[in-house]
């Protein structure tokens, strides 16, 4: 069993067995038919993945790594807020008539700030500090800009990354205010595992631990049967993660810089509705 499968199954069982339903109150999300999308949740889930041991991708259900990487590069490299520049359609439901998601995600990373060393955006500041100030305890990014929230199509879910260099190892913490366990949990874990590998390689470091802190980890009411079925699947061994070692420029990575060898997964039949 891969460690990612073990963690995911444990999280979902804990939510289903001891979680709290929000059916006693009004909720914002709606299903496509207009019905309120209620959830069962746990507060404060913390997971750790050692990227030196294995890549944290699920095998009890397929995670489409290339599509996840496309979104990651759209946010962290292109720093874009236009869904027209994204290959996948995961953001279409939140885009306006011009295809923009407002001042969210990539937009925030691309805003330049003034430092003694010069003007840099958040991504370039991380790269600068990893190379020049690896002992710093201030290497982080934050997408939750309160002054711009009113102009965002969706408040950032995964909103903060903190990086810490220990010896020659780069560790990272992903902070997430909200997590739809079925549709997005492993998608996000894989994205930020890849991101940690990217920053590490660009800075001449080794990727170490990724810690994932989730404030509100939930399963939607219409997802419960699918989750119950999925966690009964028999997990397989984790695949081998392969990164193009010749790429040392953070902005030179592409979706084809990353591959999985021997990725075996359980087939999942049935559509998964998304609450908006």
Secondary structure, DSSP 4 states (H G I P E B T S, - for coil): --HHHHHHHHHHHHHHHH-EE-TTS--S-B-TTS-B--EEEEEEEEEEEETTT-----SSS---HHHHHHHHHHHHTS---BGGG-SS-TTGGG--TTSB-BS-THHHHH--EEETTEEE-HHHHHHHHHHH-TT-S--EEE---GGGGGGBSS--SEEEEEEEEETTEEEEEEEEEEEEHHHHHHHHHHHHHHHHHHHHHHTT-EEEEEEEEEEEEEEEGGGHHHHHHHTTS---PPPEEEE-TT--SGGG--GGGEEEES-------S------
